[in-house]
Amino acid sequence: MGTPETPPVTEGRFRHRGAELVYDDAGAGPLAVYAHGGFVSQAVERRMDLFDWAPVLRAGRRLVRYDARGHGRSTGRPVAADYTYAALADDLLSLLDHLGATDRVDAIGASMGCGTCLHAAARAPDRFSRLVLLLPPTAWATREAYARANRAAADTVEREGAADWLAARGDPHRPAVVADVPEFPPTPPEPILPSVLRGLARSDLPPPRTLAALRCPTLILTWAGDPGHPVSTATALADCLPEAELHLSRTRADVRTWGPRIADFVTRPRPRHGPGG
């Protein structure tokens, strides 16, 4: 059930490349889609209480949020290639096909979902009106250290099990912005967790020269003090995307403004695009 402030949510499903992908569909109006970060799900994000989507719905948007393959309610295979940003972008584009989206849509992505959205926009720029990038992940020059850690984690999970990896994974240097946010175990089930880790290790954001060709207005929202989502990546994205604006949060209270900021951004007059997007 929903209220005027919280419209009812409908669950939908579709199959693509050997997986069943599950999404939540709420609200009415122009379509916005949301891709979450790695190792969480829509249910986990609700429990974390990080992002408030009510302002986007109140702004007259239809919001579709989906569980990435191998995460939450969506199924997945133990195939590392399925979990690269490029492969996840293919899932996002197939979701748009499934939803019958013929107009440009607004795409919102957090961390892994940020990589998903950027790869999808680079591949099909004419399908997107605006991008909202939350917590861009480490990329380009800083990516290799992350990739090495993920490959080592995949080996540990296969050799010793997910519980031992999780026990050693505790980070005493969590960003102050989210110090009070509860942590949850990764949602990919243990049999496919190594494949997810290796797929993300093989991933990176599109090259800056590719992103420089995008003419899609972009809002970048990130926070300080997070090595996995460094401000340097967000700043580099803002520099290379032609129509980008960046907001940096240093407090939990400021992160609470992200919902209204996103609502304001996606309800600005739609940009006029020339041929080819």
C-alpha atoms as an extended CHARMM CRD file, in Angstrom:
* protein
*
       277  EXT
         1         1  MET       CA              0.0000000000        0.0000000000        0.0000000000  PROA      1               0.0000000000
         2         2  GLY       CA              1.0730000000        3.5790000000       -0.5330000000  PROA      2               0.0000000000
         3         3  THR       CA              0.1670000000        7.0550000000        0.6030000000  PROA      3               0.0000000000
         4         4  PRO       CA              0.2540000000       10.3280000000       -1.3320000000  PROA      4               0.0000000000
         5         5  GLU       CA              3.8430000000       10.6540000000       -0.0650000000  PROA      5               0.0000000000
         6         6  THR       CA              4.8140000000        7.0460000000       -0.7830000000  PROA      6               0.0000000000
         7         7  PRO       CA              3.1500000000        5.6080000000       -3.9030000000  PROA      7               0.0000000000
         8         8  PRO       CA              2.5540000000        1.8630000000       -4.0270000000  PROA      8               0.0000000000
         9         9  VAL       CA              5.4270000000       -0.2480000000       -5.3010000000  PROA      9               0.0000000000
        10        10  THR       CA              4.9360000000       -2.9560000000       -7.9050000000  PROA      10              0.0000000000
        11        11  GLU       CA              7.4710000000       -5.7480000000       -8.2940000000  PROA      11              0.0000000000
        12        12  GLY       CA              8.4320000000       -6.7800000000      -11.8170000000  PROA      12              0.0000000000
        13        13  ARG       CA             10.6970000000       -9.4390000000      -13.2830000000  PROA      13              0.0000000000
        14        14  PHE       CA             12.3130000000      -10.2240000000      -16.6060000000  PROA      14              0.0000000000
        15        15  ARG       CA             14.9310000000      -12.6560000000      -17.8710000000  PROA      15              0.0000000000
        16        16  HSD       CA             18.1300000000      -11.6500000000      -19.6090000000  PROA      16              0.0000000000
        17        17  ARG       CA             21.3970000000      -13.4880000000      -20.3040000000  PROA      17              0.0000000000
        18        18  GLY       CA             20.7470000000      -16.3880000000      -17.9900000000  PROA      18              0.0000000000
        19        19  ALA       CA             19.3910000000      -14.4160000000      -15.0370000000  PROA      19              0.0000000000
        20        20  GLU       CA             16.0490000000      -13.2640000000      -13.6800000000  PROA      20              0.0000000000
        21        21  LEU       CA             16.2580000000       -9.5760000000      -12.7860000000  PROA      21              0.0000000000
        22        22  VAL       CA             13.7990000000       -8.1480000000      -10.2550000000  PROA      22              0.0000000000
        23        23  TYR       CA             12.7980000000       -4.5070000000       -9.9870000000  PROA      23              0.0000000000
        24        24  ASP       CA             10.5280000000       -2.2060000000       -7.9710000000  PROA      24              0.0000000000
        25        25  ASP       CA              8.3080000000        0.1880000000       -9.9210000000  PROA      25              0.0000000000
        26        26  ALA       CA              6.6950000000        3.1910000000       -8.2210000000  PROA      26              0.0000000000
        27        27  GLY       CA              5.2200000000        6.5460000000       -9.1350000000  PROA      27              0.0000000000
        28        28  ALA       CA              4.0910000000        8.0050000000      -12.4350000000  PROA      28              0.0000000000
        29        29  GLY       CA              5.5730000000       10.3760000000      -14.9600000000  PROA      29              0.0000000000
        30        30  PRO       CA              8.8400000000       10.4570000000      -16.9040000000  PROA      30              0.0000000000
        31        31  LEU       CA             10.9660000000        7.4140000000      -16.1830000000  PROA      31              0.0000000000
        32        32  ALA       CA             14.0260000000        7.3730000000      -13.9300000000  PROA      32              0.0000000000
        33        33  VAL       CA             15.9450000000        4.1660000000      -13.2450000000  PROA      33              0.0000000000
        34        34  TYR       CA             18.2680000000        3.4540000000      -10.3290000000  PROA      34              0.0000000000
        35        35  ALA       CA             21.1860000000        0.9840000000      -10.2080000000  PROA      35              0.0000000000
        36        36  HSD       CA             22.5750000000        0.2570000000       -6.7210000000  PROA      36              0.0000000000
        37        37  GLY       CA             26.1360000000       -0.3810000000       -5.6030000000  PROA      37              0.0000000000
        38        38  GLY       CA             27.9800000000       -3.6660000000       -5.3720000000  PROA      38              0.0000000000
        39        39  PHE       CA             27.2160000000       -6.2670000000       -2.6820000000  PROA      39              0.0000000000
        40        40  VAL       CA             23.9530000000       -4.6300000000       -1.5620000000  PROA      40              0.0000000000
        41        41  SER       CA             20.3620000000       -4.6960000000       -2.8360000000  PROA      41              0.0000000000
        42        42  GLN       CA             17.2130000000       -2.5850000000       -2.7090000000  PROA      42              0.0000000000
        43        43  ALA       CA             16.2300000000       -4.2430000000        0.5830000000  PROA      43              0.0000000000
        44        44  VAL       CA             19.6700000000       -3.6600000000        2.1270000000  PROA      44              0.0000000000
        45        45  GLU       CA             19.7020000000       -0.0270000000        1.0370000000  PROA      45              0.0000000000
        46        46  ARG       CA             16.3250000000        0.5210000000        2.6810000000  PROA      46              0.0000000000
        47        47  ARG       CA             17.7180000000       -0.8970000000        5.9230000000  PROA      47              0.0000000000
        48        48  MET       CA             20.8190000000        1.2760000000        5.6380000000  PROA      48              0.0000000000
        49        49  ASP       CA             18.5770000000        4.3470000000        5.2280000000  PROA      49              0.0000000000
        50        50  LEU       CA             21.1690000000        6.1780000000        3.1480000000  PROA      50              0.0000000000
        51        51  PHE       CA             19.1300000000        7.5230000000        0.2370000000  PROA      51              0.0000000000
        52        52  ASP       CA             15.6700000000        9.0810000000        0.3420000000  PROA      52              0.0000000000
        53        53  TRP       CA             13.7720000000        8.5450000000       -2.9090000000  PROA      53              0.0000000000
        54        54  ALA       CA             10.5170000000       10.1700000000       -1.7570000000  PROA      54              0.0000000000
        55        55  PRO       CA             11.4470000000       13.6070000000       -3.1910000000  PROA      55              0.0000000000
        56        56  VAL       CA             11.9670000000       12.0710000000       -6.6390000000  PROA      56              0.0000000000
        57        57  LEU       CA              8.5420000000       10.4170000000       -6.5190000000  PROA      57              0.0000000000
        58        58  ARG       CA              6.8870000000       13.5780000000       -5.2160000000  PROA      58              0.0000000000
        59        59  ALA       CA              8.4790000000       15.4680000000       -8.0960000000  PROA      59              0.0000000000
        60        60  GLY       CA              6.3580000000       13.4480000000      -10.5200000000  PROA      60              0.0000000000
        61        61  ARG       CA              8.7580000000       10.7680000000      -11.6430000000  PROA      61              0.0000000000
        62        62  ARG       CA              8.2250000000        7.0790000000      -12.2160000000  PROA      62              0.0000000000
        63        63  LEU       CA             11.1500000000        5.4680000000      -10.4010000000  PROA      63              0.0000000000
        64        64  VAL       CA             12.2960000000        1.9340000000      -11.2120000000  PROA      64              0.0000000000
        65        65  ARG       CA             14.9610000000        0.4780000000       -8.9170000000  PROA      65              0.0000000000
        66        66  TYR       CA             16.3150000000       -2.9780000000       -9.6450000000  PROA      66              0.0000000000
        67        67  ASP       CA             18.5030000000       -5.5770000000       -7.9920000000  PROA      67              0.0000000000
        68        68  ALA       CA             21.5950000000       -6.1520000000      -10.1140000000  PROA      68              0.0000000000
        69        69  ARG       CA             22.1890000000       -9.6980000000      -11.3020000000  PROA      69              0.0000000000
        70        70  GLY       CA             23.4560000000      -11.8870000000       -8.4870000000  PROA      70              0.0000000000
        71        71  HSD       CA             22.2930000000       -9.3690000000       -5.8620000000  PROA      71              0.0000000000
        72        72  GLY       CA             19.1860000000       -9.3860000000       -3.6920000000  PROA      72              0.0000000000
        73        73  ARG       CA             16.2230000000      -10.9930000000       -5.4210000000  PROA      73              0.0000000000
        74        74  SER       CA             17.9260000000      -11.2160000000       -8.8300000000  PROA      74              0.0000000000
        75        75  THR       CA             19.6180000000      -14.4380000000       -9.8340000000  PROA      75              0.0000000000
        76        76  GLY       CA             23.0330000000      -14.8470000000      -11.4090000000  PROA      76              0.0000000000
        77        77  ARG       CA             25.5680000000      -17.3340000000      -12.7060000000  PROA      77              0.0000000000
        78        78  PRO       CA             29.0940000000      -18.0470000000      -11.4110000000  PROA      78              0.0000000000
        79        79  VAL       CA             30.5710000000      -16.3120000000      -14.4780000000  PROA      79              0.0000000000
        80        80  ALA       CA             32.9160000000      -13.3860000000      -13.8000000000  PROA      80              0.0000000000
        81        81  ALA       CA             32.2150000000      -11.7830000000      -17.1850000000  PROA      81              0.0000000000
        82        82  ASP       CA             28.5710000000      -11.3090000000      -16.1470000000  PROA      82              0.0000000000
        83        83  TYR       CA             29.5610000000       -8.8020000000      -13.4520000000  PROA      83              0.0000000000
        84        84  THR       CA             31.7450000000       -6.3230000000      -15.3030000000  PROA      84              0.0000000000
        85        85  TYR       CA             30.4090000000       -2.7950000000      -15.6090000000  PROA      85              0.0000000000
        86        86  ALA       CA             29.9620000000       -3.3180000000      -19.3510000000  PROA      86              0.0000000000
        87        87  ALA       CA             27.8790000000       -6.4720000000      -18.8220000000  PROA      87              0.0000000000
        88        88  LEU       CA             25.7990000000       -4.7760000000      -16.1240000000  PROA      88              0.0000000000
        89        89  ALA       CA             25.2060000000       -1.8970000000      -18.5420000000  PROA      89              0.0000000000
        90        90  ASP       CA             23.7470000000       -4.4230000000      -20.9740000000  PROA      90              0.0000000000
        91        91  ASP       CA             21.3270000000       -5.4730000000      -18.2150000000  PROA      91              0.0000000000
        92        92  LEU       CA             20.2920000000       -1.8310000000      -17.7100000000  PROA      92              0.0000000000
        93        93  LEU       CA             19.6500000000       -1.3040000000      -21.4200000000  PROA      93              0.0000000000
        94        94  SER       CA             17.6420000000       -4.5330000000      -21.5240000000  PROA      94              0.0000000000
        95        95  LEU       CA             15.5860000000       -3.2990000000      -18.5680000000  PROA      95              0.0000000000
        96        96  LEU       CA             14.7340000000       -0.1800000000      -20.5820000000  PROA      96              0.0000000000
        97        97  ASP       CA             13.6490000000       -2.4250000000      -23.4610000000  PROA      97              0.0000000000
        98        98  HSD       CA             11.5390000000       -4.5090000000      -21.0830000000  PROA      98              0.0000000000
        99        99  LEU       CA              9.8840000000       -1.3660000000      -19.7000000000  PROA      99              0.0000000000
       100       100  GLY       CA              9.1100000000       -0.1790000000      -23.2310000000  PROA      100             0.0000000000
       101       101  ALA       CA             11.0790000000        3.0390000000      -22.7480000000  PROA      101             0.0000000000
       102       102  THR       CA             11.0200000000        4.9630000000      -26.0170000000  PROA      102             0.0000000000
       103       103  ASP       CA             11.7550000000        8.4240000000      -24.6080000000  PROA      103             0.0000000000
       104       104  ARG       CA             15.0570000000        9.3580000000      -23.0200000000  PROA      104             0.0000000000
       105       105  VAL       CA             15.2490000000        8.3700000000      -19.3600000000  PROA      105             0.0000000000
       106       106  ASP       CA             17.0910000000        9.6730000000      -16.3360000000  PROA      106             0.0000000000
       107       107  ALA       CA             19.6120000000        7.1550000000      -14.9840000000  PROA      107             0.0000000000
       108       108  ILE       CA             20.7990000000        7.1780000000      -11.3720000000  PROA      108             0.0000000000
       109       109  GLY       CA             23.6160000000        4.9180000000      -10.2180000000  PROA      109             0.0000000000
       110       110  ALA       CA             25.6050000000        4.4410000000       -7.0160000000  PROA      110             0.0000000000
       111       111  SER       CA             29.1710000000        3.0720000000       -7.0250000000  PROA      111             0.0000000000
       112       112  MET       CA             28.8910000000       -0.0880000000       -9.1760000000  PROA      112             0.0000000000
       113       113  GLY       CA             25.6450000000        1.3840000000      -10.4850000000  PROA      113             0.0000000000
       114       114  CYS       CA             27.5450000000        4.5350000000      -11.4210000000  PROA      114             0.0000000000
       115       115  GLY       CA             29.8230000000        2.4190000000      -13.6180000000  PROA      115             0.0000000000
       116       116  THR       CA             26.7580000000        0.6650000000      -15.0190000000  PROA      116             0.0000000000
       117       117  CYS       CA             25.0860000000        3.9420000000      -15.9930000000  PROA      117             0.0000000000
       118       118  LEU       CA             28.2040000000        5.4570000000      -17.5510000000  PROA      118             0.0000000000
       119       119  HSD       CA             28.8520000000        2.3820000000      -19.7050000000  PROA      119             0.0000000000
       120       120  ALA       CA             25.1910000000        2.3060000000      -20.7660000000  PROA      120             0.0000000000
       121       121  ALA       CA             25.2300000000        6.0130000000      -21.6480000000  PROA      121             0.0000000000
       122       122  ALA       CA             28.4930000000        5.6450000000      -23.5660000000  PROA      122             0.0000000000
       123       123  ARG       CA             27.0000000000        2.7750000000      -25.5630000000  PROA      123             0.0000000000
       124       124  ALA       CA             23.5510000000        4.3100000000      -26.1590000000  PROA      124             0.0000000000
       125       125  PRO       CA             23.6780000000        8.0690000000      -25.4600000000  PROA      125             0.0000000000
       126       126  ASP       CA             20.3850000000        8.6980000000      -27.2270000000  PROA      126             0.0000000000
       127       127  ARG       CA             18.5290000000        6.7150000000      -24.5370000000  PROA      127             0.0000000000
       128       128  PHE       CA             19.4190000000        8.9960000000      -21.6310000000  PROA      128             0.0000000000
       129       129  SER       CA             18.2690000000       12.4770000000      -20.7030000000  PROA      129             0.0000000000
       130       130  ARG       CA             20.2900000000       13.0170000000      -17.5250000000  PROA      130             0.0000000000
       131       131  LEU       CA             22.7120000000       11.0800000000      -15.3290000000  PROA      131             0.0000000000
       132       132  VAL       CA             22.9740000000       11.1720000000      -11.5400000000  PROA      132             0.0000000000
       133       133  LEU       CA             26.1910000000        9.5590000000      -10.3130000000  PROA      133             0.0000000000
       134       134  LEU       CA             26.3520000000        8.7560000000       -6.6080000000  PROA      134             0.0000000000
       135       135  LEU       CA             29.6900000000        7.8100000000       -5.0740000000  PROA      135             0.0000000000
       136       136  PRO       CA             31.7460000000        7.2430000000       -8.2340000000  PROA      136             0.0000000000
       137       137  PRO       CA             34.0600000000        4.3000000000       -7.5420000000  PROA      137             0.0000000000
       138       138  THR       CA             37.8130000000        4.3740000000       -7.7510000000  PROA      138             0.0000000000
       139       139  ALA       CA             38.7830000000        4.5020000000      -11.4160000000  PROA      139             0.0000000000
       140       140  TRP       CA             41.5760000000        4.7090000000      -13.9610000000  PROA      140             0.0000000000
       141       141  ALA       CA             44.9420000000        5.3010000000      -12.2290000000  PROA      141             0.0000000000
       142       142  THR       CA             43.6140000000        4.2670000000       -8.8010000000  PROA      142             0.0000000000
       143       143  ARG       CA             41.7000000000        1.2190000000       -9.9950000000  PROA      143             0.0000000000
       144       144  GLU       CA             44.4320000000       -1.4380000000       -9.9840000000  PROA      144             0.0000000000
       145       145  ALA       CA             44.8240000000       -1.5550000000       -6.2020000000  PROA      145             0.0000000000
       146       146  TYR       CA             41.0570000000       -2.1550000000       -5.9010000000  PROA      146             0.0000000000
       147       147  ALA       CA             41.2270000000       -4.8570000000       -8.5780000000  PROA      147             0.0000000000
       148       148  ARG       CA             44.0640000000       -6.6620000000       -6.7820000000  PROA      148             0.0000000000
       149       149  ALA       CA             42.1160000000       -6.6110000000       -3.5200000000  PROA      149             0.0000000000
       150       150  ASN       CA             39.0380000000       -8.0430000000       -5.2310000000  PROA      150             0.0000000000
       151       151  ARG       CA             40.9960000000      -10.8300000000       -6.8810000000  PROA      151             0.0000000000
       152       152  ALA       CA             42.5660000000      -11.7260000000       -3.5400000000  PROA      152             0.0000000000
       153       153  ALA       CA             39.1220000000      -11.6480000000       -1.8920000000  PROA      153             0.0000000000
       154       154  ALA       CA             37.7300000000      -14.0080000000       -4.5400000000  PROA      154             0.0000000000
       155       155  ASP       CA             40.5620000000      -16.4490000000       -3.8620000000  PROA      155             0.0000000000
       156       156  THR       CA             39.9340000000      -16.2260000000       -0.1050000000  PROA      156             0.0000000000
       157       157  VAL       CA             36.2150000000      -16.9150000000       -0.4770000000  PROA      157             0.0000000000
       158       158  GLU       CA             36.9020000000      -19.9610000000       -2.6480000000  PROA      158             0.0000000000
       159       159  ARG       CA             39.6320000000      -21.2760000000       -0.3680000000  PROA      159             0.0000000000
       160       160  GLU       CA             38.2690000000      -20.4670000000        3.0970000000  PROA      160             0.0000000000
       161       161  GLY       CA             34.6640000000      -19.3610000000        2.6720000000  PROA      161             0.0000000000
       162       162  ALA       CA             32.8840000000      -16.0300000000        2.8040000000  PROA      162             0.0000000000
       163       163  ALA       CA             32.8140000000      -15.9090000000        6.6150000000  PROA      163             0.0000000000
       164       164  ASP       CA             36.6090000000      -15.7340000000        6.8730000000  PROA      164             0.0000000000
       165       165  TRP       CA             36.7660000000      -13.0360000000        4.2020000000  PROA      165             0.0000000000
       166       166  LEU       CA             34.1080000000      -11.0010000000        5.9900000000  PROA      166             0.0000000000
       167       167  ALA       CA             35.9100000000      -11.3530000000        9.3210000000  PROA      167             0.0000000000
       168       168  ALA       CA             39.0720000000       -9.9350000000        7.7750000000  PROA      168             0.0000000000
       169       169  ARG       CA             37.2070000000       -7.2890000000        5.7860000000  PROA      169             0.0000000000
       170       170  GLY       CA             36.3110000000       -4.9780000000        8.6800000000  PROA      170             0.0000000000
       171       171  ASP       CA             37.4380000000       -1.4500000000        7.8920000000  PROA      171             0.0000000000
       172       172  PRO       CA             38.3910000000        0.6710000000       10.9110000000  PROA      172             0.0000000000
       173       173  HSD       CA             38.5580000000        3.7210000000        8.6450000000  PROA      173             0.0000000000
       174       174  ARG       CA             34.9430000000        4.0130000000        7.5370000000  PROA      174             0.0000000000
       175       175  PRO       CA             34.0640000000        7.5040000000        6.3010000000  PROA      175             0.0000000000
       176       176  ALA       CA             32.7770000000        9.7110000000        9.1120000000  PROA      176             0.0000000000
       177       177  VAL       CA             29.7350000000       10.4810000000        6.9670000000  PROA      177             0.0000000000
       178       178  VAL       CA             28.4950000000        6.8850000000        7.3140000000  PROA      178             0.0000000000
       179       179  ALA       CA             30.0680000000        5.8740000000       10.6180000000  PROA      179             0.0000000000
       180       180  ASP       CA             26.6080000000        5.2950000000       12.1210000000  PROA      180             0.0000000000
       181       181  VAL       CA             25.2370000000        3.3260000000        9.1450000000  PROA      181             0.0000000000
       182       182  PRO       CA             24.9340000000       -0.4000000000        9.8760000000  PROA      182             0.0000000000
       183       183  GLU       CA             26.9520000000       -2.8170000000        7.7620000000  PROA      183             0.0000000000
       184       184  PHE       CA             25.4270000000       -5.8900000000        6.1470000000  PROA      184             0.0000000000
       185       185  PRO       CA             26.9720000000       -9.0220000000        4.6500000000  PROA      185             0.0000000000
       186       186  PRO       CA             27.1970000000       -9.0380000000        0.8310000000  PROA      186             0.0000000000
       187       187  THR       CA             24.0130000000      -10.0990000000       -0.8970000000  PROA      187             0.0000000000
       188       188  PRO       CA             25.5270000000      -12.2770000000       -3.6520000000  PROA      188             0.0000000000
       189       189  PRO       CA             25.2790000000      -15.8770000000       -2.4090000000  PROA      189             0.0000000000
       190       190  GLU       CA             28.6060000000      -17.5160000000       -1.6380000000  PROA      190             0.0000000000
       191       191  PRO       CA             28.6830000000      -19.7510000000       -4.7590000000  PROA      191             0.0000000000
       192       192  ILE       CA             28.7120000000      -16.6930000000       -7.0530000000  PROA      192             0.0000000000
       193       193  LEU       CA             30.4610000000      -14.1650000000       -4.7750000000  PROA      193             0.0000000000
       194       194  PRO       CA             33.9440000000      -14.9190000000       -6.2190000000  PROA      194             0.0000000000
       195       195  SER       CA             32.6040000000      -14.3080000000       -9.7320000000  PROA      195             0.0000000000
       196       196  VAL       CA             31.1200000000      -10.9580000000       -8.6810000000  PROA      196             0.0000000000
       197       197  LEU       CA             34.4250000000       -9.9540000000       -7.0900000000  PROA      197             0.0000000000
       198       198  ARG       CA             36.3980000000      -10.9490000000      -10.1930000000  PROA      198             0.0000000000
       199       199  GLY       CA             33.9290000000       -9.2400000000      -12.5140000000  PROA      199             0.0000000000
       200       200  LEU       CA             34.2850000000       -5.9830000000      -10.6190000000  PROA      200             0.0000000000
       201       201  ALA       CA             38.0660000000       -6.4430000000      -10.6260000000  PROA      201             0.0000000000
       202       202  ARG       CA             37.9220000000       -6.5110000000      -14.4290000000  PROA      202             0.0000000000
       203       203  SER       CA             35.8620000000       -3.3120000000      -14.5220000000  PROA      203             0.0000000000
       204       204  ASP       CA             36.6820000000        0.3490000000      -14.8790000000  PROA      204             0.0000000000
       205       205  LEU       CA             34.8160000000        3.4790000000      -15.8720000000  PROA      205             0.0000000000
       206       206  PRO       CA             34.8330000000        4.3320000000      -19.5820000000  PROA      206             0.0000000000
       207       207  PRO       CA             37.9560000000        6.2400000000      -20.6840000000  PROA      207             0.0000000000
       208       208  PRO       CA             37.8330000000       10.0120000000      -20.1540000000  PROA      208             0.0000000000
       209       209  ARG       CA             37.9220000000       10.6300000000      -23.9180000000  PROA      209             0.0000000000
       210       210  THR       CA             34.7550000000        8.5370000000      -24.2730000000  PROA      210             0.0000000000
       211       211  LEU       CA             32.9940000000       10.3980000000      -21.4790000000  PROA      211             0.0000000000
       212       212  ALA       CA             34.0410000000       13.7450000000      -22.9640000000  PROA      212             0.0000000000
       213       213  ALA       CA             31.8080000000       12.9680000000      -25.9450000000  PROA      213             0.0000000000
       214       214  LEU       CA             28.6720000000       12.6540000000      -23.7770000000  PROA      214             0.0000000000
       215       215  ARG       CA             26.3500000000       15.6500000000      -23.9000000000  PROA      215             0.0000000000
       216       216  CYS       CA             24.1260000000       14.4220000000      -21.0910000000  PROA      216             0.0000000000
       217       217  PRO       CA             23.6800000000       16.7670000000      -18.0960000000  PROA      217             0.0000000000
       218       218  THR       CA             25.1630000000       15.0060000000      -15.0830000000  PROA      218             0.0000000000
       219       219  LEU       CA             24.8960000000       15.4950000000      -11.3300000000  PROA      219             0.0000000000
       220       220  ILE       CA             27.7170000000       13.9430000000       -9.2880000000  PROA      220             0.0000000000
       221       221  LEU       CA             27.1800000000       13.4380000000       -5.5630000000  PROA      221             0.0000000000
       222       222  THR       CA             29.9010000000       12.0310000000       -3.3330000000  PROA      222             0.0000000000
       223       223  TRP       CA             31.2630000000       12.2190000000        0.1860000000  PROA      223             0.0000000000
       224       224  ALA       CA             34.6930000000       12.7450000000        1.6930000000  PROA      224             0.0000000000
       225       225  GLY       CA             37.0460000000       10.2530000000        3.3170000000  PROA      225             0.0000000000
       226       226  ASP       CA             36.1400000000        7.0850000000        1.3900000000  PROA      226             0.0000000000
       227       227  PRO       CA             39.1030000000        5.3840000000       -0.3660000000  PROA      227             0.0000000000
       228       228  GLY       CA             36.7770000000        3.1370000000       -2.3860000000  PROA      228             0.0000000000
       229       229  HSD       CA             34.9320000000        6.1870000000       -3.6890000000  PROA      229             0.0000000000
       230       230  PRO       CA             37.6340000000        8.8460000000       -3.7310000000  PROA      230             0.0000000000
       231       231  VAL       CA             36.8680000000       12.4930000000       -4.3120000000  PROA      231             0.0000000000
       232       232  SER       CA             39.5650000000       12.3700000000       -6.9960000000  PROA      232             0.0000000000
       233       233  THR       CA             37.3790000000       10.1500000000       -9.1870000000  PROA      233             0.0000000000
       234       234  ALA       CA             34.3450000000       12.4100000000       -8.7470000000  PROA      234             0.0000000000
       235       235  THR       CA             36.4340000000       15.4770000000       -9.5610000000  PROA      235             0.0000000000
       236       236  ALA       CA             37.9440000000       13.8310000000      -12.6440000000  PROA      236             0.0000000000
       237       237  LEU       CA             34.4660000000       12.8890000000      -13.8580000000  PROA      237             0.0000000000
       238       238  ALA       CA             33.2400000000       16.4440000000      -13.3650000000  PROA      238             0.0000000000
       239       239  ASP       CA             36.2260000000       17.6800000000      -15.3570000000  PROA      239             0.0000000000
       240       240  CYS       CA             35.7810000000       15.3600000000      -18.3300000000  PROA      240             0.0000000000
       241       241  LEU       CA             31.9750000000       15.2670000000      -18.6280000000  PROA      241             0.0000000000
       242       242  PRO       CA             30.9620000000       18.3660000000      -20.5940000000  PROA      242             0.0000000000
       243       243  GLU       CA             27.7640000000       19.1300000000      -18.6430000000  PROA      243             0.0000000000
       244       244  ALA       CA             28.5390000000       18.0030000000      -15.0920000000  PROA      244             0.0000000000
       245       245  GLU       CA             28.0950000000       19.5380000000      -11.6710000000  PROA      245             0.0000000000
       246       246  LEU       CA             29.6370000000       18.1250000000       -8.4880000000  PROA      246             0.0000000000
       247       247  HSD       CA             28.4790000000       18.2660000000       -4.8730000000  PROA      247             0.0000000000
       248       248  LEU       CA             30.6940000000       17.0010000000       -2.0340000000  PROA      248             0.0000000000
       249       249  SER       CA             29.1810000000       16.0590000000        1.3360000000  PROA      249             0.0000000000
       250       250  ARG       CA             31.1680000000       16.0320000000        4.5670000000  PROA      250             0.0000000000
       251       251  THR       CA             28.3350000000       15.2810000000        7.0150000000  PROA      251             0.0000000000
       252       252  ARG       CA             25.4720000000       12.8250000000        7.2860000000  PROA      252             0.0000000000
       253       253  ALA       CA             23.0670000000       15.7710000000        7.4070000000  PROA      253             0.0000000000
       254       254  ASP       CA             24.3180000000       16.9430000000        4.0320000000  PROA      254             0.0000000000
       255       255  VAL       CA             23.9090000000       13.4630000000        2.5420000000  PROA      255             0.0000000000
       256       256  ARG       CA             20.2620000000       13.7980000000        3.5770000000  PROA      256             0.0000000000
       257       257  THR       CA             19.9630000000       16.6160000000        1.0270000000  PROA      257             0.0000000000
       258       258  TRP       CA             20.7670000000       14.2710000000       -1.8590000000  PROA      258             0.0000000000
       259       259  GLY       CA             17.1380000000       13.2550000000       -2.4110000000  PROA      259             0.0000000000
       260       260  PRO       CA             15.9150000000       16.8600000000       -2.8840000000  PROA      260             0.0000000000
       261       261  ARG       CA             18.9960000000       17.6530000000       -4.9750000000  PROA      261             0.0000000000
       262       262  ILE       CA             18.2660000000       14.7330000000       -7.2900000000  PROA      262             0.0000000000
       263       263  ALA       CA             14.5860000000       15.6960000000       -7.5200000000  PROA      263             0.0000000000
       264       264  ASP       CA             15.5200000000       19.2600000000       -8.4410000000  PROA      264             0.0000000000
       265       265  PHE       CA             18.0220000000       18.0830000000      -11.0280000000  PROA      265             0.0000000000
       266       266  VAL       CA             15.7590000000       15.6150000000      -12.8360000000  PROA      266             0.0000000000
       267       267  THR       CA             12.8480000000       18.0730000000      -12.9810000000  PROA      267             0.0000000000
       268       268  ARG       CA             14.7750000000       20.8640000000      -14.6580000000  PROA      268             0.0000000000
       269       269  PRO       CA             13.6620000000       21.5680000000      -18.2220000000  PROA      269             0.0000000000
       270       270  ARG       CA             14.7420000000       18.7350000000      -20.4300000000  PROA      270             0.0000000000
       271       271  PRO       CA             17.8220000000       19.6010000000      -22.4950000000  PROA      271             0.0000000000
       272       272  ARG       CA             17.6200000000       19.8900000000      -26.2380000000  PROA      272             0.0000000000
       273       273  HSD       CA             19.8950000000       17.4370000000      -27.9920000000  PROA      273             0.0000000000
       274       274  GLY       CA             21.1800000000       17.4830000000      -31.4910000000  PROA      274             0.0000000000
       275       275  PRO       CA             21.2990000000       14.4020000000      -33.7250000000  PROA      275             0.0000000000
       276       276  GLY       CA             23.0600000000       11.4890000000      -32.1010000000  PROA      276             0.0000000000
       277       277  GLY       CA             22.5100000000       12.6790000000      -28.5330000000  PROA      277             0.0000000000
